[in-house]
Amino acid sequence: MSSEALVAGLTLLSFGIIIAAVAFGSAIGDGIVASKAVEAIARQPEALGDIRANMILTAALVEGAAFFAMVVGLLVVFKS
């Protein structure tokens, strides 16, 4: 096995690990955001609109971080 093939294989493996970790972390983050929003709505139903808006904004930030990590992973694959 040549060193170039080893580097290519390890690069793809690292990309897979990065994407798996990002997907797992993003799913956990979205779940926490949603569960806390439901708890807040249950405590104060009159604040539904504000809570929903903040939940959507926070979920978008979590997904934005996941997208950024995916781009970094793609850069790792295509720059090597």
NORJO-V268362 format. One record per pair of residues at least 4 apart in sequence whose C-alpha atoms are under 8 Angstrom apart, sorted by the first residue. I is the first residue (numbers start at 1). J is the second residue. Records with the same first field share a line. If there is no record, write none. Layout:
# NORJO-V268362
I=J ; J
This chain:
# NORJO-V268362
1=5 ; 6
2=6
3=7
4=8
5=9
6=10
7=11
8=12 ; 80
9=13
10=14
11=15 ; 76 ; 77 ; 80
12=16 ; 77
13=17
14=18
15=19 ; 73 ; 74 ; 76 ; 77
16=20
17=21
18=22 ; 69 ; 70 ; 73
19=23 ; 69 ; 70 ; 73
20=24
21=25
22=26 ; 66 ; 69 ; 70
23=27 ; 66
24=28
25=29
26=30 ; 62 ; 63 ; 66
27=31
28=32
29=33 ; 59 ; 62
30=34 ; 59 ; 62
31=35
32=36
33=37 ; 55 ; 58 ; 59
34=38 ; 55
35=39
36=40
37=41 ; 51 ; 52 ; 55
38=42
39=43
40=44 ; 45 ; 51
41=45 ; 46 ; 47 ; 48 ; 51
44=48
47=51
48=52
49=53
50=54
51=55
52=56
53=57
54=58
55=59
56=60
57=61
58=62
59=63
60=64
61=65
62=66
63=67
64=68
65=69
66=70
67=71
68=72
69=73
70=74
71=75
72=76
73=77
74=78
75=79
76=80
